[in-house]
Amino acid sequence: MTKFNVVTTKIITGFNSKRVSFTKKIDRDFLSETELFINCSPLGSGLSKNYLKKSPLSKNDLKKLKPQATVFDIVYSPNKTRLNKFCKDLSINYLNGLKMNTEQANKALKIIEKNY
C-alpha cells in the first residue's frame, strides 16, 4: 500500500486516511521509502532573493531516496534550482515546474475549446 507523507504548515482538518500523514517538517527517515518527492514550496524560486539559494532537501537528504525516485519541483523560474543541481549530481530523475505549467495550460485550452 502506498503511503503519502505531506509536509505542510497548514492545519488540516476533516481528513481521515491511514495512507496519508501530515507533518510540519520533512521526516528524513521517510525519505528511504520515497519514490516521488514533490516540492510545492517556493524554495529555489525567483519569488524572493531569500528563496533562490535554498532547497527543501539537502544533497545528503536526496541520497536517502530510493534509486528509482523522481523529484518533481513545481518551481519553473529559474529553471535550474539548487534542487535541480543536487538531483543532476546524484543522477536522480527530476522534473521542474515548467512541465506542470504546460500540462495545466493544455488542459485549460481543451476545456475552453470544448465550451466555445
Secondary structure, DSSP 8 states (H G I E B T S, - for coil): ---EEEE-SS---S---SSEEEESS--GGGGGG-SEEEE-SSTTSTT-HHHHT--SS-HHHHHTS-TT-EEEE---SSSS-HHHHHHHHTT-EEE-HHHHHHHHHHHHHHHHHHH-
